[in-house]
């Protein structure tokens, strides 16, 4: 990709100029998406969906976390995704950092702004999740979930809101997991931390609406991002009325809509986009 004289000069784009700006057109906007470690994940799908609408992308990842996960991962996946996004005609940058550290949210926003400009879209996709239950849950497990799922999301959101000055078009999209719809046995710490995000989403939306920022949360339901075994697919497939399991692109389309001008009147909502998933 040729070097530009300014970090804010856009590359030659595949998006043709249009005298009538579409309401889903995101050209000239910067989106910050966390938790983009795998090209098959929801975070990667979100990046592609926003880039397809013209948004420049800053993505964060933490390879040490992905190495501990049961799914196979390629160490270079974030870098490969960045090149893919650039080839689509937008600016894209990746930042590796540990969101469990209290100073990481500020550092992430500072770096994103320095590289591509101040973000107007924030997608809090990063999450920490391990199995537990009432017999094994301890303080260390709780703290690990709190640090990423709650503290990092909250700090990124409020710092984003403080810096946002446009007066309209600010978008924050958080992620939940349907814990308010039914029990998530064996995942007490995860369910508790994600439940906190639902409450935070509604209250922050009320606080920052006057700045032109909407705040919503998405529950994508069970999504096949590579973690599902054949047994799990076989068990849950009948619970989806459309006859298929959720894919990362399903969540990404909803996030892109919430980030667009079309969704300017939607805020403080927790949207359960699960393909009609039957919990009983």
C-alpha positions as a printed Julia matrix, in Angstrom:
280×3 Matrix{Float64}:
   0.0     0.0    0.0
   1.64    3.31  -1.02
   2.58    5.72   1.73
   0.53    8.87   2.08
   1.79   12.29   3.09
  -0.74   12.43   5.92
  -2.15    9.64   8.12
  -5.61   11.01   7.38
  -5.31   10.97   3.57
  -7.46    8.13   2.33
  -6.14    5.61  -0.19
  -7.69    5.18  -3.59
 -10.97    3.49  -2.81
 -13.23    1.02  -4.57
 -16.16    3.11  -3.32
 -17.14    5.46  -6.14
 -18.09    9.08  -5.36
 -21.8     9.65  -5.04
 -23.63   12.95  -4.96
 -26.35   11.37  -2.84
 -24.82   10.08   0.36
 -26.47    6.88   1.51
 -27.41    6.64   5.15
 -25.25    3.53   5.56
 -22.25    5.29   3.99
 -19.41    5.44   6.53
 -16.68    6.97   4.39
 -14.49    9.31   6.41
 -15.39    7.68   9.73
 -13.05    5.68  11.97
 -14.26    2.56  13.76
 -12.45    0.96  16.7
 -13.25   -2.74  17.13
 -11.84   -4.77  20.02
 -11.3    -8.51  20.26
 -10.34   -9.16  16.64
  -7.99  -12.1   16.99
  -9.34  -14.63  14.49
 -10.38  -14.14  10.89
 -13.41  -16.38  11.46
 -14.53  -14.53  14.58
 -17.31  -12.02  15.1
 -14.79   -9.19  15.45
 -13.3    -9.88  12.03
 -16.74  -10.07  10.44
 -17.61   -6.71  12.0
 -14.45   -5.15  10.59
 -15.3    -6.42   7.1
 -18.87   -5.22   7.32
 -17.9    -1.71   8.44
 -15.12   -1.51   5.86
 -17.56   -2.51   3.12
 -19.45    0.66   3.99
 -16.28    2.75   3.78
 -15.22    3.04   7.42
 -11.54    3.05   8.3
 -10.74    0.38  10.88
  -8.58    0.17  13.98
  -8.74   -3.32  15.47
  -7.3    -4.59  18.73
  -6.19   -8.12  19.55
  -4.25  -10.03  22.18
  -2.44  -13.06  20.82
  -1.58  -14.44  24.27
  -5.31  -14.93  24.89
  -5.93  -16.66  21.56
  -3.06  -19.07  22.19
  -4.86  -20.35  25.29
  -8.12  -21.03  23.49
  -9.07  -24.55  22.3
  -9.54  -23.51  18.68
  -6.7   -23.48  16.16
  -5.33  -20.03  15.41
  -2.79  -18.51  13.08
  -0.43  -16.03  14.76
  -0.62  -13.75  11.73
  -4.42  -13.61  11.46
  -4.81   -9.97  12.63
  -2.15   -8.79  10.2
  -3.71  -10.78   7.34
  -7.09   -9.19   8.1
  -5.55   -5.7    8.06
  -4.13   -6.33   4.6
  -7.51   -7.66   3.46
  -9.24   -4.49   4.68
  -6.66   -2.25   3.03
  -7.12   -4.11  -0.23
 -10.83   -3.28   0.02
  -9.93    0.41  -0.14
  -9.94    1.63   3.47
  -7.26    2.47   5.99
  -6.76   -0.24   8.6
  -4.44   -0.63  11.57
  -4.03   -3.3   14.25
  -3.0    -2.79  17.86
  -1.97   -5.62  20.16
  -2.64   -5.0   23.83
  -4.01   -6.68  26.94
  -7.39   -5.17  27.78
  -7.28   -6.71  31.25
  -4.82   -3.99  32.28
  -6.43   -0.82  33.68
  -4.32    1.51  31.53
  -5.11   -0.28  28.25
  -8.37    1.5   27.31
  -6.75    4.95  27.3
  -3.7     3.64  25.49
  -5.89    2.01  22.84
  -7.89    5.17  22.17
  -4.73    7.32  22.13
  -3.05    5.01  19.63
  -6.12    4.73  17.41
  -6.46    8.51  17.28
  -2.77    8.96  16.55
  -2.81    6.49  13.66
  -6.13    7.14  11.91
  -7.93    9.94  13.72
 -10.52   10.08  16.47
 -12.99    7.18  16.26
 -16.71    7.91  15.94
 -17.64    4.21  16.2
 -16.64    1.95  19.1
 -17.46   -1.77  19.1
 -16.66   -3.5   22.4
 -16.37   -7.06  21.13
 -13.49   -8.36  23.29
 -14.5   -10.86  25.96
 -13.03  -13.2   28.53
 -14.85  -16.48  29.05
 -14.03  -19.64  30.99
 -16.18  -22.39  32.41
 -16.97  -22.36  36.12
 -19.83  -23.15  38.49
 -20.77  -22.56  42.07
 -18.41  -25.31  43.26
 -15.32  -23.91  41.55
 -15.91  -20.15  41.2
 -13.28  -18.07  43.0
 -12.06  -14.47  43.24
  -9.4   -14.91  40.57
 -11.95  -16.13  38.03
 -14.33  -13.29  38.86
 -11.59  -10.67  38.58
 -10.43  -11.99  35.21
 -13.95  -11.69  33.77
 -14.54   -8.3   35.36
 -11.29   -6.82  34.03
 -12.08   -7.45  30.35
 -15.85   -7.8   30.13
 -16.77   -4.94  32.45
 -13.89   -2.6   33.29
 -12.37   -2.43  29.82
 -15.77   -2.0   28.15
 -16.85    0.7   30.6
 -13.59    2.65  30.46
 -13.37    2.5   26.67
 -16.95    3.71  26.4
 -16.7     6.64  28.78
 -13.33    7.77  27.4
 -14.76    7.55  23.88
 -17.76    9.64  24.95
 -15.61   12.31  26.63
 -13.54   12.77  23.49
 -16.42   12.75  21.02
 -17.16   16.26  19.76
 -19.05   15.84  16.48
 -22.54   16.42  17.9
 -24.03   13.49  15.96
 -22.97   10.13  14.57
 -21.29    8.73  17.67
 -21.89    5.0   18.06
 -21.08    2.57  20.85
 -22.03   -1.09  20.4
 -21.46   -3.55  23.24
 -21.89   -7.31  23.31
 -23.93   -9.44  25.69
 -24.83  -13.12  25.59
 -28.5   -13.56  26.36
 -27.89  -14.13  30.05
 -31.05  -12.16  30.82
 -33.16  -14.59  28.78
 -32.29  -17.72  30.71
 -29.67  -19.42  32.88
 -26.12  -20.04  31.65
 -25.16  -22.91  33.93
 -21.46  -23.39  34.44
 -20.74  -19.8   33.43
 -21.5   -17.77  36.53
 -18.65  -15.26  36.18
 -19.3   -14.7   32.48
 -23.06  -14.32  32.93
 -22.61  -11.87  35.8
 -20.12   -9.72  33.88
 -22.23   -9.61  30.73
 -25.33   -8.84  32.77
 -23.51   -5.76  34.07
 -22.98   -4.6   30.48
 -26.72   -4.67  29.79
 -27.34   -2.32  32.74
 -24.39   -0.12  31.78
 -25.6     0.17  28.18
 -29.0     1.52  29.15
 -27.63    4.05  31.63
 -24.76    5.31  29.49
 -27.18    5.84  26.59
 -29.19    8.21  28.78
 -26.08   10.09  29.86
 -24.46   10.68  26.47
 -27.46   11.08  24.18
 -27.11   14.87  24.23
 -23.67   14.49  22.64
 -25.1    12.69  19.61
 -23.91    9.26  20.75
 -26.09    6.16  20.67
 -25.28    3.19  22.91
 -26.69   -0.27  22.25
 -25.85   -3.88  22.99
 -26.1    -6.97  20.81
 -26.68  -10.54  21.87
 -25.72  -12.66  18.83
 -26.82  -15.96  20.36
 -24.82  -19.16  19.78
 -22.48  -18.35  16.9
 -20.2   -20.75  15.05
 -16.84  -19.0   15.18
 -14.8   -22.19  15.24
 -15.32  -23.29  18.83
 -18.24  -25.62  18.21
 -17.62  -29.35  18.05
 -19.67  -31.63  15.83
 -21.55  -32.76  18.91
 -22.45  -29.19  19.89
 -23.63  -28.38  16.36
 -25.75  -31.51  16.29
 -27.3   -30.66  19.67
 -28.21  -27.03  19.06
 -29.01  -27.0   15.33
 -32.66  -28.08  15.89
 -33.1   -25.11  18.24
 -32.78  -22.62  15.36
 -36.07  -22.27  13.43
 -34.27  -21.1   10.24
 -32.46  -24.45  10.19
 -28.91  -23.2   10.6
 -26.54  -22.02  13.33
 -25.66  -18.35  13.68
 -22.65  -17.13  11.72
 -20.3   -14.19  12.51
 -21.73  -12.27   9.55
 -25.18  -12.31  11.15
 -23.91  -10.29  14.12
 -21.76   -8.1   11.88
 -24.71   -6.95   9.77
 -26.58   -5.83  12.88
 -23.56   -3.97  14.25
 -23.06   -2.19  10.92
 -26.7    -1.12  10.96
 -26.44    0.2   14.53
 -23.3     2.13  13.54
 -24.99    3.75  10.56
 -27.1     6.91  10.28
 -30.11    4.66   9.72
 -30.0     3.71  13.41
 -29.72    7.23  14.82
 -33.06    6.85  16.68
 -32.11    3.57  18.36
 -30.3     3.83  21.69
 -30.28    2.2   25.11
 -31.41   -1.11  23.6
 -30.27   -4.69  24.1
 -31.02   -6.45  20.82
 -31.32  -10.23  20.9
 -30.41  -11.3   17.37
 -30.41  -15.06  17.78
 -32.29  -16.35  14.77
 -35.21  -17.35  17.01
 -33.0   -19.62  19.14
 -35.18  -21.85  21.32
 -33.83  -22.0   24.87
 -36.27  -24.59  26.21
